[in-house]
Amino acid sequence: MEKFKFDETLQLKILTKSQVESMHEKALYVLENLGIIFAYEEALDLLEQAGCDVDRETQKVKFPRELVEKCITSAPSTFDLYDREGNFYCTFGDGKTRFNPGSSASNVLESDGDTVRLSNVKDLKLLTKVAQSLPHIDFVSSSIVCEEAPGELGSQYLYYTEMQNSIKPIIGGATDAAGVPRTFKLLTAVLGSEENVRKKPYTIFDICVTSPLKWSHIGARNIIDCARMDIPINLISAQIAGATGPITLAGCILNHTVEILAGLVLAQVTKPGHPVSYGGAPCIFNMKTMYTPMEAMECSMITAAYSQMGHYYGLPVHTYAAMSDAKIVDYQAGSETARSGLMAMMAGCSNVSGPGGLNVIAEMSIEKLVIDNDYIGTLKHLEKGIRFDETTLAADLLLEVGSGGNFMTQKHTLKNYKKEHNYSNITMNYQERAAWAKEGKPTIMDKARAYVEDIDKQTICPLSEDQRKALDAAFIEVCADAGLSEDVAKDLIKKYDEA
């Protein structure tokens, strides 16, 4: 994608060209005249050296226009991702929309579809196996916060679990300042060398700004560490309209633009050309219920608008969608998942986090993840568009079959039905009623539950013995670095093995 240009592809566009340009100008105005806080000394040093106006007492940084636009230009429009085995996986930002499960859920909805409890390592292990098995879930993610993991360990126990149960790239992150170098040790153990970690990126690090207009010491250090260790970054603004961001949607989009551009500048002055994704997790504050939904229509509208800004800057775009604020897998869950997922894809998002997520992504349902996979399959079928050539137009076939004819017996049908129609379905019901009744009238949750139970019995893409030994050793080292004893580390490894 070109920089400071309008994407002319067929996409959902909620802002006009003049509104995009105005949003950019207003963002530069705010960055230059108000600035944004960076609560990390090294970030202040780097930004000051790059030409920013830094107030050490308030930790506020003001950005000259020329520097912001220079950094936008230096950030790449695409970057390559690799799998756990070092094989090329995809080009991120290539125009396709990819999906991964929701992130950081503290609770899980059990398979009965009603019981909610704290999440544990067994849940993450199973969810990662299921995500690996599903054809339309492209990445795995730190989707569950395991209650066994000590607070000092940050997200490293999550990476430890995910890398053992999937070869797909990981959408992860850290909850602690030292999270990046610690995760780098785990990645090195599995990938075999630091060079492999740097040259064949296997994870994208989500890093969240503290809205409004502040990068914490954790976020700022994570940005710097990722840039220095060649780990691609997904910058996320998770403002809440009416609480941590303006109540107006346009104001939220402006706040989002300012926050993400400030983080992008820090990444680029640390290492010019470092890959950065333009991400977000928009919420609104419902003044009636005092709740903060992520899947209200307004959230999708904000996503569509900031996607246009990301495309204007020539960057890959990320959002949270294809999930629901519902508490069970019901009509609300289905309608919100479908609407937000479709709008995110039509807005040209490169990556959508959220499938399986419920209740402002505080909860994960593994069964819903399976159901969402089926819906995402229909989105990807739509994304392919309509094949248009002499074969698919079938003009000669129409002449051959003629009025009142039948196409079921034609070779043309046999050759093309799998190319034209989507058959990658696990849970949806496309039978006539009698056939469905004969099978016992299974519900969509029944089918999802059966699929998960089958995957639970399987061993899926385990690490080699040498990789596992190296990972265990690195994990013990990471725990020690976090101030945890070797006994604690070994107990966590044991809990993983027993899960």
Backbone torsions as a table, in degrees:
resi	resn	phi	psi	omega
1	MET	NA	140.4	177.8
2	GLU	-78.4	154.9	179.6
3	LYS	-85.6	140.6	177.4
4	PHE	54.6	38.7	176.5
5	LYS	-126.2	160.8	179.0
6	PHE	-95.7	128.3	-179.6
7	ASP	-71.3	120.5	-175.9
8	GLU	-94.9	5.3	177.0
9	THR	-69.1	160.9	-179.3
10	LEU	-73.7	102.9	-178.7
11	GLN	-140.9	159.8	172.6
12	LEU	-67.4	122.7	-179.0
13	LYS	-126.2	116.0	-175.7
14	ILE	-102.1	-13.8	175.1
15	LEU	-113.0	146.6	173.4
16	THR	-78.4	167.1	178.1
17	LYS	-59.2	-42.6	-179.1
18	SER	-66.7	-32.4	177.9
19	GLN	-70.1	-37.5	175.8
20	VAL	-62.2	-46.6	179.3
21	GLU	-63.0	-39.7	178.2
22	SER	-66.3	-39.6	178.2
23	MET	-62.2	-41.6	178.0
24	HIS	-62.1	-45.6	-179.2
25	GLU	-64.3	-41.0	178.7
26	LYS	-65.9	-37.4	178.5
27	ALA	-63.7	-43.8	177.5
28	LEU	-62.8	-37.7	178.7
29	TYR	-62.6	-45.5	179.6
30	VAL	-66.3	-43.2	-179.7
31	LEU	-62.9	-34.9	-176.7
32	GLU	-83.1	-30.4	-172.9
33	ASN	-105.4	-30.4	176.5
34	LEU	-105.3	-48.9	-178.2
35	GLY	82.1	-167.1	-176.0
36	ILE	-150.0	147.7	-177.8
37	ILE	-80.0	135.8	168.4
38	PHE	-122.3	107.4	-173.9
39	ALA	-89.3	49.6	-178.5
40	TYR	-151.4	122.5	-170.9
41	GLU	-60.2	-42.8	-178.1
42	GLU	-65.4	-34.6	176.0
43	ALA	-63.0	-41.2	177.8
44	LEU	-62.4	-40.3	178.5
45	ASP	-61.1	-48.8	-176.7
46	LEU	-64.3	-42.7	-178.1
47	LEU	-69.7	-36.9	177.4
48	GLU	-65.5	-42.8	178.0
49	GLN	-61.9	-28.5	-179.4
50	ALA	-82.5	-6.4	176.4
51	GLY	112.8	7.0	178.1
52	CYS	-78.9	156.0	174.6
53	ASP	-89.6	112.5	-173.1
54	VAL	-114.5	126.4	173.2
55	ASP	-101.9	106.7	-174.8
56	ARG	-65.4	-31.6	-177.0
57	GLU	-70.1	-44.3	-178.9
58	THR	-93.1	-11.4	-176.7
59	GLN	64.7	21.3	-179.3
60	LYS	-90.8	138.3	-178.0
61	VAL	-120.2	131.0	174.1
62	LYS	-110.5	139.0	-169.1
63	PHE	-112.0	125.4	172.8
64	PRO	-69.2	142.8	-178.2
65	ARG	-52.8	-44.7	-175.6
66	GLU	-60.8	-37.8	-179.7
67	LEU	-68.2	-43.5	-179.5
68	VAL	-59.9	-47.5	-177.2
69	GLU	-70.2	-32.4	175.2
70	LYS	-63.9	-41.6	-178.9
71	CYS	-70.7	-36.3	174.5
72	ILE	-60.0	-43.2	-178.4
73	THR	-66.0	-34.1	-175.8
74	SER	-78.7	-20.4	-178.9
75	ALA	-75.3	130.3	-175.7
76	PRO	-69.8	151.1	179.3
77	SER	-80.4	-24.3	178.3
78	THR	-142.0	161.8	170.8
79	PHE	-155.1	154.7	-176.3
80	ASP	-90.4	144.8	173.8
81	LEU	-118.8	150.3	-178.5
82	TYR	-125.0	160.4	178.5
83	ASP	-91.0	-176.6	-175.7
84	ARG	-63.1	-24.2	-178.4
85	GLU	-91.2	2.8	179.0
86	GLY	86.2	10.2	179.3
87	ASN	-88.5	143.9	175.6
88	PHE	-56.9	133.7	-177.4
89	TYR	-111.6	-51.1	179.9
90	CYS	-167.0	165.7	170.8
91	THR	-102.1	113.7	-177.4
92	PHE	-76.0	126.0	-177.0
93	GLY	94.7	15.5	-176.8
94	ASP	-84.3	8.4	179.6
95	GLY	101.5	-9.8	178.0
96	LYS	-96.3	149.8	176.9
97	THR	-99.1	128.7	179.9
98	ARG	-120.7	155.9	-169.9
99	PHE	-127.5	146.8	172.4
100	ASN	-141.6	158.0	180.0
101	PRO	-59.8	159.2	175.7
102	GLY	-59.7	168.0	-171.6
103	SER	-123.2	151.7	166.7
104	SER	60.5	34.6	176.4
105	ALA	-74.6	130.0	178.4
106	SER	-83.4	-20.6	-178.0
107	ASN	-123.7	161.5	172.1
108	VAL	-125.6	147.0	170.2
109	LEU	-91.9	119.0	-176.1
110	GLU	-67.8	171.7	-173.8
111	SER	-66.8	-14.6	176.3
112	ASP	-74.1	-7.8	177.3
113	GLY	77.2	11.1	-175.9
114	ASP	-137.8	-38.6	-174.4
115	THR	-81.0	129.4	177.7
116	VAL	-114.9	135.0	179.7
117	ARG	-148.2	170.6	176.7
118	LEU	-63.1	144.4	-179.3
119	SER	-81.8	155.4	179.4
120	ASN	-140.4	178.2	-175.4
121	VAL	-65.7	-30.2	176.8
122	LYS	-62.6	-39.7	177.9
123	ASP	-63.5	-45.3	-179.4
124	LEU	-65.4	-39.3	178.6
125	LYS	-60.3	-46.8	-179.3
126	LEU	-69.0	-44.3	-179.0
127	LEU	-61.4	-39.2	179.9
128	THR	-66.2	-40.3	176.3
129	LYS	-61.9	-43.3	179.6
130	VAL	-64.1	-45.4	179.0
131	ALA	-60.2	-38.9	177.1
132	GLN	-61.9	-35.9	-174.4
133	SER	-80.4	-20.9	-173.1
134	LEU	-84.2	128.2	-173.0
135	PRO	-69.0	-23.0	-175.4
136	HIS	-107.1	4.4	171.1
137	ILE	-96.5	112.2	-167.6
138	ASP	-84.9	-34.4	-178.4
139	PHE	-127.9	159.1	168.2
140	VAL	-100.3	167.3	-175.2
141	SER	-153.6	165.5	177.4
142	SER	-76.0	69.8	-167.2
143	SER	-84.0	-16.0	-176.5
144	ILE	-134.0	134.1	175.8
145	VAL	-92.1	104.4	-174.5
146	CYS	-68.6	126.9	-178.4
147	GLU	-65.0	-21.8	179.8
148	GLU	-71.8	-24.2	-173.1
149	ALA	-71.7	123.4	176.8
150	PRO	-61.9	147.2	-179.9
151	GLY	-58.9	-32.2	-178.6
152	GLU	-66.3	-20.2	-173.0
153	LEU	-85.2	-10.9	-178.7
154	GLY	61.2	-135.9	-175.9
155	SER	-100.5	8.7	-174.2
156	GLN	-66.2	-30.8	177.0
157	TYR	-66.4	-29.9	178.5
158	LEU	-69.1	-46.9	175.9
159	TYR	-60.0	-41.8	179.5
160	TYR	-55.7	-41.8	-178.7
161	THR	-75.4	-45.0	-175.4
162	GLU	-64.6	-41.2	-176.0
163	MET	-66.5	-19.8	-179.2
164	GLN	-88.7	-8.6	-172.6
165	ASN	-127.4	8.3	177.5
166	SER	-159.0	149.4	172.9
167	ILE	-101.0	-6.8	-178.9
168	LYS	-69.0	150.6	176.5
169	PRO	-56.7	153.4	-175.5
170	ILE	-107.1	130.5	167.7
171	ILE	-96.1	108.2	-171.9
172	GLY	-130.4	-142.9	-179.0
173	GLY	156.7	-167.1	-178.5
174	ALA	-143.7	150.1	175.8
175	THR	-108.5	6.9	-176.6
176	ASP	-135.7	159.3	-176.5
177	ALA	-65.3	-33.2	-177.5
178	ALA	-91.9	11.8	-172.7
179	GLY	-63.6	-34.8	-176.4
180	VAL	-68.9	-54.0	179.3
181	PRO	-62.2	-33.1	177.8
182	ARG	-67.5	-43.5	177.4
183	THR	-65.0	-35.6	178.1
184	PHE	-57.3	-38.3	178.1
185	LYS	-63.5	-41.6	179.3
186	LEU	-67.2	-42.5	177.9
187	LEU	-61.8	-41.6	179.7
188	THR	-62.2	-39.6	-179.6
189	ALA	-61.9	-40.4	-177.0
190	VAL	-82.0	-39.8	-176.5
191	LEU	-84.1	-13.4	170.9
192	GLY	101.2	-22.8	-179.9
193	SER	-165.1	158.3	175.1
194	GLU	-63.2	-35.4	179.9
195	GLU	-61.3	-40.6	178.1
196	ASN	-63.4	-39.8	178.6
197	VAL	-61.5	-41.1	-176.5
198	ARG	-77.8	-40.5	-173.5
199	LYS	-87.0	-25.0	-178.0
200	LYS	-128.1	74.5	-175.0
201	PRO	-57.3	130.9	-173.8
202	TYR	-115.2	-4.7	179.7
203	THR	-144.5	152.7	169.4
204	ILE	-114.6	132.9	-177.9
205	PHE	-95.9	116.1	171.4
206	ASP	-74.3	130.1	177.5
207	ILE	-133.7	121.1	-172.8
208	CYS	-100.9	137.0	171.5
209	VAL	-78.1	153.5	175.2
210	THR	-96.1	98.0	-177.3
211	SER	-73.2	144.9	-0.2
212	PRO	-91.9	133.1	162.5
213	LEU	61.8	46.1	176.3
214	LYS	-148.9	129.3	169.1
215	TRP	-101.2	116.1	-178.5
216	SER	-69.2	171.1	178.5
217	HIS	-64.0	-31.7	177.7
218	ILE	-67.4	-51.8	-178.9
219	GLY	-61.6	-45.1	-178.3
220	ALA	-64.6	-43.5	179.0
221	ARG	-66.1	-39.5	178.0
222	ASN	-58.8	-40.7	178.3
223	ILE	-60.7	-48.7	-178.3
224	ILE	-63.8	-45.5	-179.2
225	ASP	-63.7	-42.5	178.7
226	CYS	-61.6	-43.5	179.7
227	ALA	-61.7	-42.0	-178.2
228	ARG	-73.7	-23.5	-178.4
229	MET	-105.3	9.8	174.5
230	ASP	61.3	37.3	175.7
231	ILE	-102.4	119.6	-179.8
232	PRO	-56.5	147.5	-174.7
233	ILE	-115.7	139.4	167.6
234	ASN	-115.0	106.8	179.5
235	LEU	-80.2	130.1	-173.9
236	ILE	-126.3	127.7	168.1
237	SER	-103.5	118.9	-178.5
238	ALA	-114.1	42.5	-179.1
239	GLN	-64.1	156.1	177.8
240	ILE	-113.3	112.4	-177.4
241	ALA	-60.3	121.1	-179.2
242	GLY	98.5	-6.5	-179.8
243	ALA	-129.6	-69.9	178.5
244	THR	-102.5	8.5	174.7
245	GLY	-150.0	166.0	178.9
246	PRO	-57.5	151.0	178.5
247	ILE	-70.3	-27.2	-179.6
248	THR	-78.3	142.5	-178.1
249	LEU	-64.7	-40.9	178.7
250	ALA	-62.0	-40.0	177.7
251	GLY	-64.0	-38.5	176.5
252	CYS	-62.5	-41.5	-179.1
253	ILE	-66.2	-38.2	176.7
254	LEU	-65.3	-46.1	178.4
255	ASN	-59.3	-42.7	177.6
256	HIS	-59.2	-46.4	-178.1
257	THR	-61.1	-44.7	-179.7
258	VAL	-62.5	-46.6	-176.6
259	GLU	-64.3	-44.6	-177.1
260	ILE	-70.6	-40.9	179.1
261	LEU	-63.0	-37.4	178.3
262	ALA	-63.2	-43.0	177.3
263	GLY	-66.1	-37.6	178.1
264	LEU	-62.6	-41.0	179.2
265	VAL	-61.1	-43.9	179.2
266	LEU	-60.0	-42.5	178.9
267	ALA	-61.8	-42.5	-174.7
268	GLN	-75.5	-33.9	177.8
269	VAL	-74.5	-23.5	173.9
270	THR	-72.2	-45.7	178.6
271	LYS	-151.6	99.7	179.4
272	PRO	-56.0	135.9	179.2
273	GLY	89.5	2.2	-179.6
274	HIS	-69.1	136.3	-177.5
275	PRO	-69.5	129.5	-179.2
276	VAL	-135.7	134.1	174.5
277	SER	-102.8	143.1	-175.2
278	TYR	-92.5	92.3	-168.4
279	GLY	-110.4	172.4	178.2
280	GLY	-169.2	160.7	175.7
281	ALA	-142.7	68.6	-172.3
282	PRO	-67.8	140.1	174.8
283	CYS	-127.9	165.3	169.1
284	ILE	-126.6	156.6	175.3
285	PHE	-99.6	113.1	-179.2
286	ASN	-79.9	108.3	-175.3
287	MET	-67.2	-17.6	-179.2
288	LYS	-83.5	-41.2	-175.5
289	THR	-107.2	-8.9	-175.4
290	MET	62.7	29.6	-178.0
291	TYR	-109.7	158.1	-177.0
292	THR	-120.2	72.8	-178.0
293	PRO	-63.3	145.5	175.2
294	MET	-103.4	-9.7	-175.2
295	GLU	-119.8	17.2	169.3
296	ALA	-63.8	156.2	-179.6
297	MET	-56.1	-35.8	-179.8
298	GLU	-59.4	-35.3	178.6
299	CYS	-64.3	-42.0	178.2
300	SER	-66.7	-34.0	177.6
301	MET	-66.8	-41.4	176.4
302	ILE	-62.4	-43.8	177.8
303	THR	-57.8	-47.5	-178.9
304	ALA	-59.8	-38.1	-178.3
305	ALA	-73.0	-46.2	-179.6
306	TYR	-71.2	-21.2	172.4
307	SER	-62.9	-40.0	176.6
308	GLN	-62.9	-38.0	177.9
309	MET	-64.9	-44.7	178.3
310	GLY	-59.7	-40.6	178.7
311	HIS	-68.6	-36.4	176.8
312	TYR	-60.9	-33.5	178.7
313	TYR	-87.1	0.9	177.5
314	GLY	69.0	37.5	-176.5
315	LEU	-120.4	152.2	169.7
316	PRO	-62.8	149.2	-175.9
317	VAL	-121.8	140.6	179.8
318	HIS	-125.0	151.4	170.0
319	THR	-153.8	170.2	170.8
320	TYR	-101.1	122.4	-179.5
321	ALA	-163.1	-173.5	-177.8
322	ALA	56.5	37.3	175.7
323	MET	-140.5	-169.0	-175.5
324	SER	-150.4	155.1	171.8
325	ASP	-88.8	-0.7	178.5
326	ALA	-65.7	162.9	-177.8
327	LYS	-101.3	-15.5	175.2
328	ILE	-136.9	170.0	179.5
329	VAL	-83.7	91.4	-174.5
330	ASP	-132.8	-164.0	-178.3
331	TYR	-59.6	-43.8	178.5
332	GLN	-58.7	-44.8	-179.7
333	ALA	-59.9	-43.9	-178.8
334	GLY	-68.3	-44.4	-175.8
335	SER	-69.0	-41.6	179.6
336	GLU	-68.4	-40.5	178.0
337	THR	-61.1	-45.6	-177.6
338	ALA	-66.7	-47.7	-176.5
339	ARG	-65.5	-48.1	-176.9
340	SER	-69.2	-37.1	177.9
341	GLY	-64.2	-42.5	179.3
342	LEU	-66.4	-43.8	-179.4
343	MET	-64.6	-38.5	178.7
344	ALA	-63.6	-42.3	178.8
345	MET	-67.5	-43.5	-179.7
346	MET	-67.0	-24.5	176.9
347	ALA	-81.6	-4.3	175.7
348	GLY	83.6	25.9	177.0
349	CYS	-66.5	136.8	178.8
350	SER	-76.5	-32.3	-174.9
351	ASN	-142.8	132.3	177.5
352	VAL	-120.1	118.1	174.4
353	SER	-98.8	138.3	176.7
354	GLY	149.5	-31.3	-177.1
355	PRO	-49.2	136.6	-176.9
356	GLY	91.4	-12.4	-172.7
357	GLY	-84.9	144.3	176.9
358	LEU	-137.8	161.3	170.0
359	ASN	54.1	62.7	-178.7
360	VAL	53.5	39.9	178.0
361	ILE	57.6	17.6	175.1
362	ALA	-78.2	-14.7	-178.1
363	GLU	-130.4	147.6	175.3
364	MET	-122.4	139.6	172.2
365	SER	-118.5	117.0	-179.9
366	ILE	-66.8	-34.9	177.6
367	GLU	-65.5	-40.3	177.3
368	LYS	-63.4	-34.4	177.3
369	LEU	-58.7	-40.5	178.4
370	VAL	-65.7	-43.6	178.3
371	ILE	-63.7	-44.1	179.7
372	ASP	-61.5	-35.7	177.1
373	ASN	-56.2	-41.3	179.5
374	ASP	-63.8	-43.3	178.9
375	TYR	-65.2	-41.9	178.9
376	ILE	-61.0	-33.5	175.4
377	GLY	-58.6	-37.6	177.7
378	THR	-70.7	-34.7	177.1
379	LEU	-64.2	-43.7	-179.8
380	LYS	-67.2	-30.0	175.3
381	HIS	-66.7	-42.8	176.1
382	LEU	-62.1	-41.7	-177.5
383	GLU	-59.6	-31.6	179.7
384	LYS	-66.1	-26.1	-179.2
385	GLY	78.3	-171.6	-177.9
386	ILE	-97.8	122.2	175.4
387	ARG	-65.0	131.0	-173.1
388	PHE	-134.0	98.7	176.3
389	ASP	-155.6	-176.8	-177.0
390	GLU	-61.1	-37.0	-179.3
391	THR	-66.9	-46.4	-175.2
392	THR	-75.9	-29.6	175.9
393	LEU	-65.4	-32.8	171.5
394	ALA	58.2	37.0	-179.8
395	ALA	-63.0	-45.0	-179.8
396	ASP	-64.4	-33.8	178.7
397	LEU	-66.3	-39.3	177.2
398	LEU	-60.0	-41.8	177.9
399	LEU	-63.8	-37.7	-177.3
400	GLU	-70.7	-44.1	-176.5
401	VAL	-78.2	-42.8	175.3
402	GLY	73.0	-179.3	-178.2
403	SER	-64.4	135.2	177.0
404	GLY	75.2	8.3	-178.8
405	GLY	-80.7	-172.1	-176.9
406	ASN	-135.3	128.3	-176.7
407	PHE	-94.5	-5.8	-175.4
408	MET	-67.7	-27.8	-177.0
409	THR	-92.4	-0.1	-176.1
410	GLN	-80.9	141.6	176.6
411	LYS	-61.2	-32.1	178.9
412	HIS	-57.0	-40.2	178.9
413	THR	-65.8	-45.5	-178.8
414	LEU	-62.8	-38.8	-177.0
415	LYS	-74.1	-25.5	-168.5
416	ASN	-117.6	-7.4	-171.4
417	TYR	-66.0	-35.5	179.6
418	LYS	-74.2	-24.9	178.4
419	LYS	-79.1	-30.1	-172.9
420	GLU	-93.9	-28.9	-175.1
421	HIS	-118.1	151.7	-178.3
422	ASN	-92.5	118.2	179.4
423	TYR	-116.2	10.2	-177.3
424	SER	-85.7	77.5	-172.3
425	ASN	-130.4	135.0	178.9
426	ILE	-109.8	-40.9	-169.5
427	THR	-117.3	-25.0	-175.7
428	MET	-67.6	151.3	-176.6
429	ASN	-106.5	110.3	176.5
430	TYR	-120.7	32.9	177.1
431	GLN	-99.3	165.7	168.4
432	GLU	-80.9	158.8	-167.4
433	ARG	-58.0	-40.3	-176.0
434	ALA	-63.2	-41.1	179.6
435	ALA	-66.1	-39.5	178.1
436	TRP	-64.1	-43.3	179.8
437	ALA	-64.8	-37.1	-180.0
438	LYS	-63.6	-29.9	179.4
439	GLU	-82.6	-0.4	178.6
440	GLY	101.1	12.7	-179.9
441	LYS	54.6	51.6	-179.2
442	PRO	-66.4	137.4	175.0
443	THR	-83.2	170.1	178.4
444	ILE	-61.9	-36.1	177.2
445	MET	-69.3	-35.1	176.7
446	ASP	-59.7	-45.5	-178.6
447	LYS	-67.9	-40.4	178.7
448	ALA	-64.9	-42.3	179.9
449	ARG	-61.5	-43.0	179.6
450	ALA	-63.6	-38.7	179.4
451	TYR	-64.7	-46.1	-179.3
452	VAL	-63.1	-41.8	179.4
453	GLU	-61.9	-36.4	178.6
454	ASP	-69.1	-43.7	178.7
455	ILE	-64.1	-35.5	-178.8
456	ASP	-59.8	-28.1	-177.8
457	LYS	-82.8	-12.0	-173.0
458	GLN	-97.1	154.4	168.4
459	THR	-101.1	121.4	-173.2
460	ILE	-117.2	123.4	175.5
461	CYS	35.9	61.0	178.2
462	PRO	-69.3	160.4	172.9
463	LEU	-69.1	155.8	172.2
464	SER	-67.2	164.5	-179.9
465	GLU	-60.1	-40.6	-180.0
466	ASP	-66.9	-41.0	178.3
467	GLN	-63.4	-41.2	-178.6
468	ARG	-65.5	-42.1	178.3
469	LYS	-61.8	-43.9	-180.0
470	ALA	-64.7	-40.2	179.8
471	LEU	-66.2	-43.9	178.2
472	ASP	-59.9	-43.4	179.8
473	ALA	-63.9	-42.7	179.2
474	ALA	-66.5	-36.1	179.8
475	PHE	-66.4	-41.3	176.8
476	ILE	-62.0	-39.5	178.5
477	GLU	-65.8	-41.0	178.4
478	VAL	-64.2	-41.7	177.8
479	CYS	-61.3	-42.0	178.4
480	ALA	-62.1	-40.6	178.8
481	ASP	-62.9	-29.3	178.8
482	ALA	-86.0	1.5	178.4
483	GLY	88.6	15.9	179.6
484	LEU	-101.0	145.7	-177.6
485	SER	-73.9	162.9	176.8
486	GLU	-62.2	-34.3	178.4
487	ASP	-63.0	-40.8	177.7
488	VAL	-63.4	-43.8	179.7
489	ALA	-60.8	-46.0	-179.1
490	LYS	-66.7	-33.2	177.2
491	ASP	-67.0	-37.9	177.0
492	LEU	-66.5	-38.8	176.5
493	ILE	-63.5	-41.1	179.3
494	LYS	-63.6	-42.2	179.4
495	LYS	-63.4	-37.3	176.6
496	TYR	-63.3	-47.9	-177.5
497	ASP	-61.6	-33.0	-176.7
498	GLU	-85.7	-12.9	-176.6
499	ALA	-68.8	NA	NA
